[in-house]
Amino acid sequence: MPSVDRVLVVGAGSAGAAVATLLADTGVSVDLIEAKSDISALGSGITLQGNALRVLDRLGVLDACLAEGWAGDALVLRAPDAEATVLAELAEHRSGGPDLPASMGMYRPDLARILVARAQRAGAKLRLSTTIDSLRQDDTGVDVRFADGYAARYDLVVAADGVRSATRRLLEIPLETRSVGMGVWRVFAPRPREVLGSQAYYGGPCYTAGYTPTSESMLYAFLTEDAQDRTVLSPQQTVETVRELIAAYHGPWDEIRASVTDPARIHYTWTEAHLLAAPWHRGRVVLIGDAVHTCPPTLAQGAAMALEDAAVLVEMLATVDNVDEDLLTRFAERRLPRVEAVVDASVQIARWQLDGIDGDVPGLMGRIAAMTSEEP
Ligand SMILES: Cc1cc2nc3c(=O)[nH]c(=O)nc-3n(C[C@H](O)[C@H](O)[C@H](O)COP(=O)(O)OP(=O)(O)OC[C@H]3O[C@@H](n4cnc5c(N)ncnc54)[C@H](O)[C@@H]3O)c2cc1C
């Protein structure tokens, strides 16, 4: 790649692994650092929409992901009644194009492992258990000192270090991350044989209760509620609380509920939102993914946006001889309208649910699906 020879990527999540792969594929020397001591991911399952699958395809890992995950093309809506009455079966939009499934459920650690292994095969050098201690930049590069004692100079630093990005703080970029007011329980459980795709129940004690298969044998279930302090619960109380919430739902939930016994398979998170106005860089350090935009998972678009950031950044780097402020400003300006639409729509749907407003959710989802069907 003419514009950069040596790049540091901070954070081996979806955005970081993708950008490392695409750069290393073009012969760029890439260091990929990860704060954690292993490649894992919390939260059991993830839904990847068609536009995310399009980037996985570009990365050459789509088949590997499809082999581990569970592709789907429809969403079944059911009532929170004793029969779990089926209300509708909705065909999902194939936003990645007609050749790709509408969405795929996947076990997060499987996705992380596949993406990082691909980056390493491309030639990216992965270092675990390390972070940036300090960075100093001039017109031609960035000098970085790492917590593990290593130091190096790079043409570009790509910070993909997530919602609480330490690089963002190092650069003193102010950004307020707000709680949306909604908490999400996620449970990893065996897949009842009758569950062949995503199903959602609206109403009952939770705003939404649903599940998505992540493989032949497993699924992840989610239950949303008002955000509250659940850290006070003991592991046993965590299991009991989730079983109690599930008890209001039936159909396949009955079998899922019976399998909820292990607190290690339950995660609770508050949903949050933030969006950084352009630019997303300072000098030769550029931020991507959750480090600059995050939203509640009401549209399941967070990882898709992070993967798209990676693909667009590398595409734009290939078009110039020198990476400069102009290129990095144009990158954020190109991404911002699309990302902003996703963040706003995701927050809007959560707000409608929290405020008990019967908003036009299908209409909003349809508009986002139409937008994300376009190439980023
Ligand atoms: C409850 C919930 C459900 C969700 N469900 C979905 C869904 O179904 N579909 C979807 O598309 N999105 C979903 N999302 C959003 C999605 O998880 C994120 O948008 C996506 O993971 C962002 O990817 P990323 O690579 O930018 O950040 P991350 O995945 O957070 O990766 C950042 C990486 O950087 C590492 N790191 C952090 N700090 C440092 C540091 N200082 N130095 C080095 N490394 C560091 C972290 O350990 C991590 O590996 C959900 C989010 C939540 C909260």
The ligand as an SDF file (V2000), in Angstrom:
LIG
                    3D

 53 58  0  0  0  0  0  0  0  0999 V2000
  -25.7580   -6.2320   24.9610 C   0  0  0  0  0  0  0  0  0  0  0  0
  -25.1270   -6.0200   23.5990 C   0  0  0  0  0  0  0  0  0  0  0  0
  -25.5410   -6.7960   22.5270 C   0  0  0  0  0  0  0  0  0  0  0  0
  -25.0010   -6.5620   21.2550 C   0  0  0  0  0  0  0  0  0  0  0  0
  -25.4360   -7.3210   20.2170 N   0  0  0  0  0  0  0  0  0  0  0  0
  -24.9760   -7.0610   18.9810 C   0  0  0  0  0  0  0  0  0  0  0  0
  -25.4390   -7.8050   17.8660 C   0  0  0  0  0  0  0  0  0  0  0  0
  -26.2490   -8.7340   18.0120 O   0  0  0  0  0  0  0  0  0  0  0  0
  -24.9500   -7.4920   16.6420 N   0  0  0  0  0  0  0  0  0  0  0  0
  -24.0330   -6.4830   16.4440 C   0  0  0  0  0  0  0  0  0  0  0  0
  -23.6320   -6.2270   15.2970 O   0  0  0  0  0  0  0  0  0  0  0  0
  -23.5480   -5.7920   17.4900 N   0  0  0  0  0  0  0  0  0  0  0  0
  -23.9830   -6.0490   18.7400 C   0  0  0  0  0  0  0  0  0  0  0  0
  -23.5000   -5.3410   19.7840 N   0  0  0  0  0  0  0  0  0  0  0  0
  -22.4520   -4.3300   19.5550 C   0  0  0  0  0  0  0  0  0  0  0  0
  -21.0820   -4.9690   19.2610 C   0  0  0  0  0  0  0  0  0  0  0  0
  -20.7310   -5.8610   20.3120 O   0  0  0  0  0  0  0  0  0  0  0  0
  -20.0100   -3.8820   19.1440 C   0  0  0  0  0  0  0  0  0  0  0  0
  -20.4890   -2.8250   18.3510 O   0  0  0  0  0  0  0  0  0  0  0  0
  -18.7480   -4.4340   18.4980 C   0  0  0  0  0  0  0  0  0  0  0  0
  -18.2170   -5.4580   19.3170 O   0  0  0  0  0  0  0  0  0  0  0  0
  -17.7060   -3.3200   18.3420 C   0  0  0  0  0  0  0  0  0  0  0  0
  -16.5030   -3.8630   17.8680 O   0  0  0  0  0  0  0  0  0  0  0  0
  -15.1230   -3.1150   18.1720 P   0  0  0  0  0  0  0  0  0  0  0  0
  -14.0790   -3.9730   17.5260 O   0  0  0  0  0  0  0  0  0  0  0  0
  -15.2170   -1.6820   17.7920 O   0  0  0  0  0  0  0  0  0  0  0  0
  -14.9760   -3.1070   19.7550 O   0  0  0  0  0  0  0  0  0  0  0  0
  -14.8310   -4.3370   20.7540 P   0  0  0  0  0  0  0  0  0  0  0  0
  -15.5480   -5.5330   20.2630 O   0  0  0  0  0  0  0  0  0  0  0  0
  -15.1840   -3.8120   22.0970 O   0  0  0  0  0  0  0  0  0  0  0  0
  -13.2810   -4.6850   20.7120 O   0  0  0  0  0  0  0  0  0  0  0  0
  -12.3260   -3.8480   21.3240 C   0  0  0  0  0  0  0  0  0  0  0  0
  -11.1070   -4.6890   21.6600 C   0  0  0  0  0  0  0  0  0  0  0  0
  -10.0800   -3.8230   22.1680 O   0  0  0  0  0  0  0  0  0  0  0  0
   -9.5250   -4.3960   23.3370 C   0  0  0  0  0  0  0  0  0  0  0  0
   -8.9980   -3.2880   24.1450 N   0  0  0  0  0  0  0  0  0  0  0  0
   -9.6890   -2.4490   24.9530 C   0  0  0  0  0  0  0  0  0  0  0  0
   -8.8600   -1.5320   25.4790 N   0  0  0  0  0  0  0  0  0  0  0  0
   -7.6350   -1.7910   24.9900 C   0  0  0  0  0  0  0  0  0  0  0  0
   -6.3670   -1.1870   25.1580 C   0  0  0  0  0  0  0  0  0  0  0  0
   -6.2060   -0.1140   25.9440 N   0  0  0  0  0  0  0  0  0  0  0  0
   -5.2890   -1.7060   24.4980 N   0  0  0  0  0  0  0  0  0  0  0  0
   -5.4390   -2.8020   23.6990 C   0  0  0  0  0  0  0  0  0  0  0  0
   -6.6280   -3.4200   23.4980 N   0  0  0  0  0  0  0  0  0  0  0  0
   -7.7040   -2.9190   24.1370 C   0  0  0  0  0  0  0  0  0  0  0  0
  -10.6750   -5.1230   23.9850 C   0  0  0  0  0  0  0  0  0  0  0  0
  -10.2160   -6.1070   24.8950 O   0  0  0  0  0  0  0  0  0  0  0  0
  -11.3700   -5.7140   22.7650 C   0  0  0  0  0  0  0  0  0  0  0  0
  -10.8090   -6.9460   22.3960 O   0  0  0  0  0  0  0  0  0  0  0  0
  -24.0100   -5.5440   21.0720 C   0  0  0  0  0  0  0  0  0  0  0  0
  -23.5690   -4.7860   22.1610 C   0  0  0  0  0  0  0  0  0  0  0  0
  -24.1350   -5.0080   23.4130 C   0  0  0  0  0  0  0  0  0  0  0  0
  -23.6570   -4.1700   24.5750 C   0  0  0  0  0  0  0  0  0  0  0  0
  1  2  1  0
  2  3  1  0
  2 52  2  0
  3  4  2  0
  4  5  1  0
  4 50  1  0
  5  6  2  0
  6  7  1  0
  6 13  1  0
  7  8  2  0
  7  9  1  0
  9 10  1  0
 10 11  2  0
 10 12  1  0
 12 13  2  0
 13 14  1  0
 14 15  1  0
 14 50  1  0
 15 16  1  0
 16 17  1  0
 16 18  1  0
 18 19  1  0
 18 20  1  0
 20 21  1  0
 20 22  1  0
 22 23  1  0
 23 24  1  0
 24 25  2  0
 24 26  1  0
 24 27  1  0
 27 28  1  0
 28 29  2  0
 28 30  1  0
 28 31  1  0
 31 32  1  0
 32 33  1  0
 33 34  1  0
 33 48  1  0
 34 35  1  0
 35 36  1  0
 35 46  1  0
 36 37  1  0
 36 45  1  0
 37 38  2  0
 38 39  1  0
 39 40  1  0
 39 45  2  0
 40 41  1  0
 40 42  2  0
 42 43  1  0
 43 44  2  0
 44 45  1  0
 46 47  1  0
 46 48  1  0
 48 49  1  0
 50 51  2  0
 51 52  1  0
 52 53  1  0
M  END
$$$$
